[in-house]
Amino acid sequence: MEYAGFYWIGLTFWLLISSGFILLFLGLWKKSWKTLIVSGVALILPTLYFGGAENWFRMVVFLPLIPLVLAYIIKKNNV
């Protein structure tokens, strides 16, 4: 009998994705550039997994650029 166990990498993958989107919405709501940067960094690792796709799904790699660009815009407008 094969023992599958608990998939910690899967849990980490989905926690990073969910926390990235939650932080994205919080950063937009509060207009916090620091929260948007953390959101972008949290989304980088899971989206790099999709970089090896052979179809249009490869474009998901550009998803972390959205919060990072928004953080730059918010920081630039607040200074």
C-alpha positions in Angstrom: 0.0 0.0 0.0 1.4 3.3 -1.0 1.5 6.1 1.6 0.8 9.5 0.1 1.2 11.6 3.2 0.5 15.2 3.5 1.6 17.5 0.6 3.3 20.4 2.3 4.5 21.9 -1.0 0.8 22.0 -2.1 -0.2 23.7 1.1 2.6 26.2 0.7 1.7 26.8 -2.9 -1.9 27.6 -2.2 -1.1 29.6 1.0 1.2 31.9 -1.1 -1.4 32.3 -3.8 -4.3 33.1 -1.4 -2.2 35.4 0.8 -0.9 37.2 -2.3 -4.4 37.9 -3.5 -5.6 38.9 0.0 -2.7 41.3 0.4 -3.4 42.7 -3.1 -6.9 43.6 -2.2 -5.9 44.9 1.2 -3.1 47.0 -0.4 -5.5 48.5 -2.9 -8.1 49.2 -0.2 -5.7 50.8 2.2 -3.5 52.3 -0.6 -0.5 50.8 1.1 2.5 50.3 -1.2 4.3 48.1 1.4 1.4 45.7 1.4 1.4 45.6 -2.4 5.1 44.8 -2.5 4.6 41.9 -0.1 1.7 40.7 -2.3 3.9 40.8 -5.4 6.7 38.9 -3.6 4.2 36.3 -2.3 2.9 35.7 -5.8 6.4 35.4 -7.5 7.2 31.8 -6.5 3.8 30.2 -7.3 3.6 31.9 -10.7 7.1 30.8 -11.7 5.8 27.3 -11.5 3.5 28.1 -14.5 6.5 29.4 -16.5 7.1 25.9 -17.8 3.7 25.6 -19.4 3.6 25.2 -23.2 0.4 27.2 -23.8 -1.1 30.6 -22.9 -0.9 29.7 -19.2 2.7 30.8 -19.3 1.4 34.4 -19.2 0.5 33.9 -15.5 4.2 34.6 -14.8 3.5 38.3 -15.3 0.8 38.4 -12.6 3.2 39.6 -9.8 4.0 42.6 -11.9 0.5 44.0 -11.3 0.9 44.6 -7.5 4.6 45.7 -7.9 3.6 48.3 -10.6 0.7 49.5 -8.4 3.1 49.8 -5.4 5.4 52.0 -7.5 2.5 54.2 -8.7 1.1 54.6 -5.1 4.6 55.3 -3.7 5.3 57.8 -6.5 2.0 59.7 -6.0 2.4 59.9 -2.2 5.9 61.5 -2.3 
